[in-house]
Amino acid sequence: MLAAQPRTLREVCDALHIAPRAAEALVSISTALGLVEERDGCYSLTPVAEDYLLEGSATYFGGYFDMMIQNYSMYSFESLRRAVLTNTPQLYGAMTSSPLTGAELTACAPILVRCTARAWPPPWLGRSGLTFPAIG
């Protein structure tokens, strides 16, 4: 919705069929996370959101988020708490209740590589005398 054009809070409400208070909470959180910006009463996506949240982007991260949502128990506080209190791994139990397919894992691997590659230090930084471990 915001990818097409900036929208006012009222337009966000209408598009999502939600109350103004809920829409304000969503745009406030999204703004705090650096995904949305507000200018002259209109909200739009930031370049970071365009890079990682739009399906047409080469660095679209949605497949990874879909995997996390499908396997939410692996990423929950309850799973962390259980691992700490029982001193047992939680990953495999979560995987057996909602196994990932090879296609899902294969789809996520390039996403992680492409997105990580965008975060590497620029070449000029290496010339400042700093050294970085070899990659690959």
ABEGO torsion letter per residue (X at the ends): XAAABBBBAAAAAAAAGBBAAAAAAAAAAAAAAGABBBBGGBBBBBAAAAAAABAABAABAAAAAAAAAAAAAAABAAAAAAAAAAGBBAAAAAAAABBBBAAAAAAAAAAAAAAAAAABBBAAAAAAGBBBBBBX
